[in-house]
């Protein structure tokens, strides 16, 4: 059943976010806010494709262990593109509220992103091993989690201040994404079923994209 349902989910997800992203980029008509949403959506889809396509192949052929290298490389790419995703989301927050003069916050966000990406390049991550180091998975996700926490606080506080329901929804979606993702980092190698939490984690990101797409559709009217 997993070999059938999971590929269907992944293909639907990748097709949806990439298609929506391309639409927003092409039809944004110079609106940088919606263009950023489109770029973020395409980045999410293309980045996840590096991991999910090998996963689909593994499910439909000889299993995950035989595809450790391609799956590991996909995780490596996805780790970097997800960091870029949050950099774009941070920029979207600034565009949404026309915030320009926050140099200290800019430095913190970019420093966390740089550290996160740099940690991904360390060989201790053991990307190409079937059961890599959990310790390094935790290390590289610490700056990523801090980035996520900052994004949550920024969108939630702005949502309350401006009575912006969609901003509060974005904050909630990021909370949910990390709530589902953290158990996977810590326990997926011990309990295989924990890895299924990546599906609702993915849906949380889809929710963020759909919030932006919904605003984009309203702007066209």
ZADO-1210 file (C-alpha; in nm, 4 decimals, padded with zeros to 6 digits):
<atoms>
<atom x="00.0000" y="00.0000" z="00.0000" code="UNK" pos="1"/>
<atom x="00.2819" y="00.2421" z="00.0895" code="UNK" pos="2"/>
<atom x="00.4462" y="00.1762" z="-00.2486" code="UNK" pos="3"/>
<atom x="00.1276" y="00.3007" z="-00.4163" code="UNK" pos="4"/>
<atom x="-00.0110" y="00.5762" z="-00.1950" code="UNK" pos="5"/>
<atom x="00.3136" y="00.7509" z="-00.1027" code="UNK" pos="6"/>
<atom x="00.4319" y="00.8036" z="-00.4636" code="UNK" pos="7"/>
<atom x="00.0873" y="00.9400" z="-00.5537" code="UNK" pos="8"/>
<atom x="00.1091" y="01.1868" z="-00.2652" code="UNK" pos="9"/>
<atom x="00.4633" y="01.2966" z="-00.3530" code="UNK" pos="10"/>
<atom x="00.3909" y="01.3442" z="-00.7239" code="UNK" pos="11"/>
<atom x="00.0720" y="01.5393" z="-00.6480" code="UNK" pos="12"/>
<atom x="00.2550" y="01.7572" z="-00.3959" code="UNK" pos="13"/>
<atom x="00.5542" y="01.8332" z="-00.6199" code="UNK" pos="14"/>
<atom x="00.3376" y="01.9054" z="-00.9237" code="UNK" pos="15"/>
<atom x="00.1062" y="02.1322" z="-00.7249" code="UNK" pos="16"/>
<atom x="00.3650" y="02.3562" z="-00.5570" code="UNK" pos="17"/>
<atom x="00.5806" y="02.3891" z="-00.8701" code="UNK" pos="18"/>
<atom x="00.2776" y="02.4652" z="-01.0895" code="UNK" pos="19"/>
<atom x="00.1401" y="02.7238" z="-00.8441" code="UNK" pos="20"/>
<atom x="00.4837" y="02.8800" z="-00.8103" code="UNK" pos="21"/>
<atom x="00.5260" y="02.9176" z="-01.1857" code="UNK" pos="22"/>
<atom x="00.1810" y="03.0768" z="-01.2142" code="UNK" pos="23"/>
<atom x="00.2614" y="03.3332" z="-00.9441" code="UNK" pos="24"/>
<atom x="00.5995" y="03.4155" z="-01.0983" code="UNK" pos="25"/>
<atom x="00.4601" y="03.4570" z="-01.4492" code="UNK" pos="26"/>
<atom x="00.1495" y="03.6538" z="-01.3525" code="UNK" pos="27"/>
<atom x="00.2818" y="03.8648" z="-01.0657" code="UNK" pos="28"/>
<atom x="00.3200" y="04.1603" z="-01.3087" code="UNK" pos="29"/>
<atom x="00.6007" y="04.3267" z="-01.1199" code="UNK" pos="30"/>
<atom x="00.4498" y="04.2618" z="-00.7760" code="UNK" pos="31"/>
<atom x="00.7588" y="04.1538" z="-00.5837" code="UNK" pos="32"/>
<atom x="00.5560" y="04.0155" z="-00.2923" code="UNK" pos="33"/>
<atom x="00.3738" y="03.7571" z="-00.5034" code="UNK" pos="34"/>
<atom x="00.6808" y="03.6907" z="-00.7157" code="UNK" pos="35"/>
<atom x="00.8674" y="03.5980" z="-00.3964" code="UNK" pos="36"/>
<atom x="00.5841" y="03.3624" z="-00.3021" code="UNK" pos="37"/>
<atom x="00.6145" y="03.2021" z="-00.6442" code="UNK" pos="38"/>
<atom x="00.9913" y="03.1658" z="-00.6164" code="UNK" pos="39"/>
<atom x="00.9513" y="03.0196" z="-00.2676" code="UNK" pos="40"/>
<atom x="00.6971" y="02.7679" z="-00.3965" code="UNK" pos="41"/>
<atom x="00.9172" y="02.6567" z="-00.6865" code="UNK" pos="42"/>
<atom x="01.2201" y="02.6367" z="-00.4533" code="UNK" pos="43"/>
<atom x="01.0211" y="02.4145" z="-00.2182" code="UNK" pos="44"/>
<atom x="00.9067" y="02.1839" z="-00.4970" code="UNK" pos="45"/>
<atom x="01.2354" y="02.1532" z="-00.6835" code="UNK" pos="46"/>
<atom x="01.4350" y="02.1096" z="-00.3634" code="UNK" pos="47"/>
<atom x="01.2063" y="01.8371" z="-00.2296" code="UNK" pos="48"/>
<atom x="01.2110" y="01.6650" z="-00.5696" code="UNK" pos="49"/>
<atom x="01.5786" y="01.5768" z="-00.5159" code="UNK" pos="50"/>
<atom x="01.4753" y="01.3670" z="-00.2170" code="UNK" pos="51"/>
<atom x="01.1240" y="01.2529" z="-00.3058" code="UNK" pos="52"/>
<atom x="01.1928" y="01.1247" z="-00.6563" code="UNK" pos="53"/>
<atom x="01.4674" y="00.8866" z="-00.5325" code="UNK" pos="54"/>
<atom x="01.2298" y="00.7896" z="-00.2528" code="UNK" pos="55"/>
<atom x="00.9592" y="00.7027" z="-00.5060" code="UNK" pos="56"/>
<atom x="01.2096" y="00.4977" z="-00.7071" code="UNK" pos="57"/>
<atom x="01.3239" y="00.3180" z="-00.3910" code="UNK" pos="58"/>
<atom x="00.9669" y="00.2382" z="-00.2891" code="UNK" pos="59"/>
<atom x="00.8852" y="00.0962" z="-00.6307" code="UNK" pos="60"/>
<atom x="01.2063" y="-00.1047" z="-00.6730" code="UNK" pos="61"/>
<atom x="01.4493" y="-00.2558" z="-00.4211" code="UNK" pos="62"/>
<atom x="01.3966" y="-00.0441" z="-00.1110" code="UNK" pos="63"/>
<atom x="01.5600" y="00.2452" z="00.0712" code="UNK" pos="64"/>
<atom x="01.8839" y="00.0741" z="00.1713" code="UNK" pos="65"/>
<atom x="01.9815" y="00.0077" z="-00.1906" code="UNK" pos="66"/>
<atom x="01.9283" y="00.3755" z="-00.2750" code="UNK" pos="67"/>
<atom x="02.1122" y="00.5261" z="00.0220" code="UNK" pos="68"/>
<atom x="02.3373" y="00.7461" z="-00.1936" code="UNK" pos="69"/>
<atom x="02.0621" y="00.9091" z="-00.4014" code="UNK" pos="70"/>
<atom x="01.8382" y="00.9483" z="-00.0962" code="UNK" pos="71"/>
<atom x="02.1245" y="01.0997" z="00.1028" code="UNK" pos="72"/>
<atom x="02.2129" y="01.3437" z="-00.1720" code="UNK" pos="73"/>
<atom x="01.8458" y="01.4385" z="-00.1920" code="UNK" pos="74"/>
<atom x="01.8346" y="01.5076" z="00.1818" code="UNK" pos="75"/>
<atom x="02.1468" y="01.7209" z="00.1474" code="UNK" pos="76"/>
<atom x="01.9932" y="01.9305" z="-00.1309" code="UNK" pos="77"/>
<atom x="01.6606" y="01.9584" z="00.0505" code="UNK" pos="78"/>
<atom x="01.8345" y="02.0746" z="00.3688" code="UNK" pos="79"/>
<atom x="01.9863" y="02.3634" z="00.1748" code="UNK" pos="80"/>
<atom x="01.6741" y="02.4546" z="-00.0248" code="UNK" pos="81"/>
<atom x="01.4601" y="02.4522" z="00.2911" code="UNK" pos="82"/>
<atom x="01.7014" y="02.7025" z="00.4421" code="UNK" pos="83"/>
<atom x="01.6562" y="02.9173" z="00.1322" code="UNK" pos="84"/>
<atom x="01.2787" y="02.8703" z="00.1710" code="UNK" pos="85"/>
<atom x="01.2950" y="03.0356" z="00.5133" code="UNK" pos="86"/>
<atom x="01.5167" y="03.3158" z="00.3865" code="UNK" pos="87"/>
<atom x="01.2523" y="03.3902" z="00.1224" code="UNK" pos="88"/>
<atom x="00.9733" y="03.3656" z="00.3802" code="UNK" pos="89"/>
<atom x="01.1602" y="03.6167" z="00.5964" code="UNK" pos="90"/>
<atom x="01.1852" y="03.8503" z="00.2962" code="UNK" pos="91"/>
<atom x="00.8119" y="03.8009" z="00.2335" code="UNK" pos="92"/>
<atom x="00.7442" y="03.9140" z="00.5915" code="UNK" pos="93"/>
<atom x="00.9476" y="04.2298" z="00.5284" code="UNK" pos="94"/>
<atom x="00.7665" y="04.2982" z="00.2005" code="UNK" pos="95"/>
<atom x="00.4252" y="04.2304" z="00.3549" code="UNK" pos="96"/>
<atom x="00.4734" y="04.4988" z="00.6189" code="UNK" pos="97"/>
<atom x="00.7162" y="04.7235" z="00.4254" code="UNK" pos="98"/>
<atom x="00.9911" y="04.6717" z="00.6817" code="UNK" pos="99"/>
<atom x="01.3301" y="04.8024" z="00.5705" code="UNK" pos="100"/>
<atom x="01.5436" y="04.9067" z="00.8667" code="UNK" pos="101"/>
<atom x="01.6121" y="04.5946" z="01.0715" code="UNK" pos="102"/>
<atom x="01.9869" y="04.5381" z="01.0166" code="UNK" pos="103"/>
<atom x="02.0422" y="04.3369" z="01.3358" code="UNK" pos="104"/>
<atom x="01.7577" y="04.1005" z="01.2527" code="UNK" pos="105"/>
<atom x="01.8877" y="04.0660" z="00.8964" code="UNK" pos="106"/>
<atom x="02.2307" y="03.9705" z="01.0283" code="UNK" pos="107"/>
<atom x="02.0854" y="03.7116" z="01.2682" code="UNK" pos="108"/>
<atom x="01.8706" y="03.5465" z="00.9989" code="UNK" pos="109"/>
<atom x="02.1496" y="03.5374" z="00.7403" code="UNK" pos="110"/>
<atom x="02.4038" y="03.4174" z="00.9957" code="UNK" pos="111"/>
<atom x="02.1765" y="03.1314" z="01.1040" code="UNK" pos="112"/>
<atom x="02.1167" y="03.0372" z="00.7394" code="UNK" pos="113"/>
<atom x="02.4904" y="03.0455" z="00.6639" code="UNK" pos="114"/>
<atom x="02.5742" y="02.8309" z="00.9669" code="UNK" pos="115"/>
<atom x="02.2990" y="02.5841" z="00.8783" code="UNK" pos="116"/>
<atom x="02.4195" y="02.5475" z="00.5187" code="UNK" pos="117"/>
<atom x="02.7847" y="02.5256" z="00.6267" code="UNK" pos="118"/>
<atom x="02.6988" y="02.2457" z="00.8722" code="UNK" pos="119"/>
<atom x="02.5311" y="02.0542" z="00.5901" code="UNK" pos="120"/>
<atom x="02.8659" y="02.0309" z="00.4084" code="UNK" pos="121"/>
<atom x="03.0492" y="01.8583" z="00.6942" code="UNK" pos="122"/>
<atom x="03.1332" y="01.4944" z="00.6114" code="UNK" pos="123"/>
<atom x="03.0222" y="01.3946" z="00.9628" code="UNK" pos="124"/>
<atom x="02.6646" y="01.4213" z="00.8377" code="UNK" pos="125"/>
<atom x="02.7233" y="01.0880" z="00.6605" code="UNK" pos="126"/>
<atom x="02.4686" y="01.1761" z="00.3940" code="UNK" pos="127"/>
<atom x="02.5383" y="00.8693" z="00.1814" code="UNK" pos="128"/>
<atom x="02.5030" y="00.6135" z="00.4603" code="UNK" pos="129"/>
<atom x="02.1702" y="00.4398" z="00.5114" code="UNK" pos="130"/>
<atom x="02.1614" y="00.5171" z="00.8855" code="UNK" pos="131"/>
<atom x="02.3637" y="00.8398" z="00.9283" code="UNK" pos="132"/>
<atom x="02.4611" y="01.0180" z="01.2483" code="UNK" pos="133"/>
<atom x="02.1648" y="01.1439" z="01.4537" code="UNK" pos="134"/>
<atom x="02.4030" y="01.3719" z="01.6425" code="UNK" pos="135"/>
<atom x="02.4890" y="01.5681" z="01.3298" code="UNK" pos="136"/>
<atom x="02.1262" y="01.5753" z="01.2234" code="UNK" pos="137"/>
<atom x="02.0594" y="01.7562" z="01.5508" code="UNK" pos="138"/>
<atom x="02.3584" y="01.9878" z="01.5057" code="UNK" pos="139"/>
<atom x="02.2576" y="02.1083" z="01.1606" code="UNK" pos="140"/>
<atom x="01.8937" y="02.1517" z="01.2615" code="UNK" pos="141"/>
<atom x="01.9622" y="02.3757" z="01.5623" code="UNK" pos="142"/>
<atom x="02.0194" y="02.6959" z="01.3574" code="UNK" pos="143"/>
<atom x="01.7350" y="02.5880" z="01.1279" code="UNK" pos="144"/>
<atom x="01.4977" y="02.5556" z="01.4246" code="UNK" pos="145"/>
<atom x="01.6045" y="02.8962" z="01.5573" code="UNK" pos="146"/>
<atom x="01.5299" y="03.0465" z="01.2145" code="UNK" pos="147"/>
<atom x="01.1879" y="02.8838" z="01.2238" code="UNK" pos="148"/>
<atom x="01.1190" y="03.0153" z="01.5740" code="UNK" pos="149"/>
<atom x="01.2079" y="03.3696" z="01.4671" code="UNK" pos="150"/>
<atom x="00.9792" y="03.3420" z="01.1637" code="UNK" pos="151"/>
<atom x="00.6960" y="03.2162" z="01.3855" code="UNK" pos="152"/>
<atom x="00.7340" y="03.5085" z="01.6260" code="UNK" pos="153"/>
<atom x="00.7615" y="03.7662" z="01.3458" code="UNK" pos="154"/>
<atom x="00.4508" y="03.6518" z="01.1598" code="UNK" pos="155"/>
<atom x="00.2459" y="03.5983" z="01.4754" code="UNK" pos="156"/>
<atom x="00.3306" y="03.9357" z="01.6306" code="UNK" pos="157"/>
<atom x="00.2690" y="04.1134" z="01.3011" code="UNK" pos="158"/>
<atom x="-00.0567" y="03.9250" z="01.2594" code="UNK" pos="159"/>
<atom x="-00.1759" y="04.0378" z="01.6035" code="UNK" pos="160"/>
<atom x="-00.0569" y="04.3975" z="01.5530" code="UNK" pos="161"/>
<atom x="-00.2207" y="04.4341" z="01.2110" code="UNK" pos="162"/>
<atom x="-00.5172" y="04.2028" z="01.2736" code="UNK" pos="163"/>
<atom x="-00.3810" y="03.9916" z="00.9882" code="UNK" pos="164"/>
<atom x="-00.5367" y="03.6452" z="01.0027" code="UNK" pos="165"/>
<atom x="-00.3247" y="03.5058" z="00.7216" code="UNK" pos="166"/>
<atom x="-00.0024" y="03.6055" z="00.8970" code="UNK" pos="167"/>
<atom x="-00.1158" y="03.4188" z="01.2071" code="UNK" pos="168"/>
<atom x="-00.2010" y="03.1181" z="00.9888" code="UNK" pos="169"/>
<atom x="00.1492" y="03.1233" z="00.8405" code="UNK" pos="170"/>
<atom x="00.2919" y="03.1291" z="01.1939" code="UNK" pos="171"/>
<atom x="00.0741" y="02.8306" z="01.2867" code="UNK" pos="172"/>
<atom x="00.1768" y="02.6421" z="00.9722" code="UNK" pos="173"/>
<atom x="00.5453" y="02.6867" z="01.0593" code="UNK" pos="174"/>
<atom x="00.4762" y="02.5707" z="01.4173" code="UNK" pos="175"/>
<atom x="00.3077" y="02.2579" z="01.2816" code="UNK" pos="176"/>
<atom x="00.5872" y="02.1918" z="01.0316" code="UNK" pos="177"/>
<atom x="00.8488" y="02.1889" z="01.3063" code="UNK" pos="178"/>
<atom x="00.6184" y="01.9967" z="01.5393" code="UNK" pos="179"/>
<atom x="00.6057" y="01.7162" z="01.2844" code="UNK" pos="180"/>
<atom x="00.9685" y="01.7493" z="01.1705" code="UNK" pos="181"/>
<atom x="01.1508" y="01.7386" z="01.5061" code="UNK" pos="182"/>
<atom x="01.0302" y="01.3847" z="01.5994" code="UNK" pos="183"/>
<atom x="01.1478" y="01.2647" z="01.2560" code="UNK" pos="184"/>
<atom x="01.4974" y="01.4034" z="01.3174" code="UNK" pos="185"/>
<atom x="01.5169" y="01.2446" z="01.6630" code="UNK" pos="186"/>
<atom x="01.3419" y="00.9092" z="01.6250" code="UNK" pos="187"/>
<atom x="01.2794" y="00.8148" z="01.2619" code="UNK" pos="188"/>
<atom x="01.5776" y="00.5773" z="01.2552" code="UNK" pos="189"/>
<atom x="01.4484" y="00.3991" z="01.5661" code="UNK" pos="190"/>
<atom x="01.0805" y="00.3844" z="01.4736" code="UNK" pos="191"/>
<atom x="01.0128" y="00.3719" z="01.0992" code="UNK" pos="192"/>
<atom x="00.6518" y="00.4908" z="01.1371" code="UNK" pos="193"/>
<atom x="00.7743" y="00.8207" z="01.2815" code="UNK" pos="194"/>
<atom x="00.8984" y="00.9016" z="00.9316" code="UNK" pos="195"/>
<atom x="00.5348" y="00.9242" z="00.8196" code="UNK" pos="196"/>
<atom x="00.5158" y="01.2554" z="01.0056" code="UNK" pos="197"/>
<atom x="00.6935" y="01.4043" z="00.7047" code="UNK" pos="198"/>
<atom x="00.3580" y="01.3944" z="00.5235" code="UNK" pos="199"/>
<atom x="00.1728" y="01.6346" z="00.7588" code="UNK" pos="200"/>
<atom x="00.4946" y="01.8397" z="00.7801" code="UNK" pos="201"/>
<atom x="00.4825" y="01.8725" z="00.4016" code="UNK" pos="202"/>
<atom x="00.1135" y="01.9676" z="00.4142" code="UNK" pos="203"/>
<atom x="00.1987" y="02.2476" z="00.6562" code="UNK" pos="204"/>
<atom x="00.4307" y="02.3958" z="00.3928" code="UNK" pos="205"/>
<atom x="00.1629" y="02.3488" z="00.1268" code="UNK" pos="206"/>
<atom x="-00.0696" y="02.5484" z="00.3536" code="UNK" pos="207"/>
<atom x="00.1783" y="02.8382" z="00.3530" code="UNK" pos="208"/>
<atom x="00.1910" y="02.8279" z="-00.0272" code="UNK" pos="209"/>
<atom x="-00.1877" y="02.8170" z="-00.0560" code="UNK" pos="210"/>
<atom x="-00.2204" y="03.1180" z="00.1740" code="UNK" pos="211"/>
<atom x="00.0006" y="03.3168" z="-00.0614" code="UNK" pos="212"/>
<atom x="-00.1762" y="03.1784" z="-00.3675" code="UNK" pos="213"/>
<atom x="-00.5148" y="03.2703" z="-00.2206" code="UNK" pos="214"/>
<atom x="-00.3983" y="03.6292" z="-00.1709" code="UNK" pos="215"/>
<atom x="-00.2587" y="03.6275" z="-00.5222" code="UNK" pos="216"/>
<atom x="-00.5931" y="03.5147" z="-00.6687" code="UNK" pos="217"/>
<atom x="-00.7739" y="03.7917" z="-00.4792" code="UNK" pos="218"/>
<atom x="-00.5287" y="04.0497" z="-00.6117" code="UNK" pos="219"/>
<atom x="-00.6137" y="03.9497" z="-00.9699" code="UNK" pos="220"/>
<atom x="-00.9797" y="04.0293" z="-00.9085" code="UNK" pos="221"/>
</atoms>
